[in-house]
Amino acid sequence: MPLSPLDDLLAHQTPDTFDHVYTGDRNFYDRFFFNGYSEDGETFFAAGMGIYPHLNIIDGAVSILKNGKQTSVFVSQPLNMQ
C-alpha cells in the first residue's frame, strides 16, 4: 500500500482503535510533534504526544520559550484502553 499524507499523523490506517497494534514489540509507539515560532523569533513553542499501547501509557509535553525564559510541562498517565 502506498504512503499517504495521513501516515505522518497520529492515526492508524485501519478501522481498529489505537489499542490494536499489529506488532509484538512491547516498545512500539506512535508520537506526534508540532512546533512553531513568532515572526520576530522571540517566541517558540513545541508540543508533543506519545502513545505506548503495549506499555499502557500516554504522555505529552509542551514547552514555550519567550523572552529568553523556557517553561515546560510534562504529563503522563495510564492509557487504559485495554
FENFEN-V828448 format. One record per helix or strand. SS is the DSSP state (alpha for helix, beta for strand). FROM is the first residue (numbers start at 1). TO is the last residue. If there is no record, write none. Layout:
BEGIN
ss->SS from->FROM to->TO
ss->SS from->FROM to->TO
END
This chain:
BEGIN
ss->alpha from->5 to->8
ss->beta from->30 to->37
ss->beta from->43 to->52
ss->alpha from->53 to->55
ss->beta from->57 to->66
ss->beta from->69 to->78
END
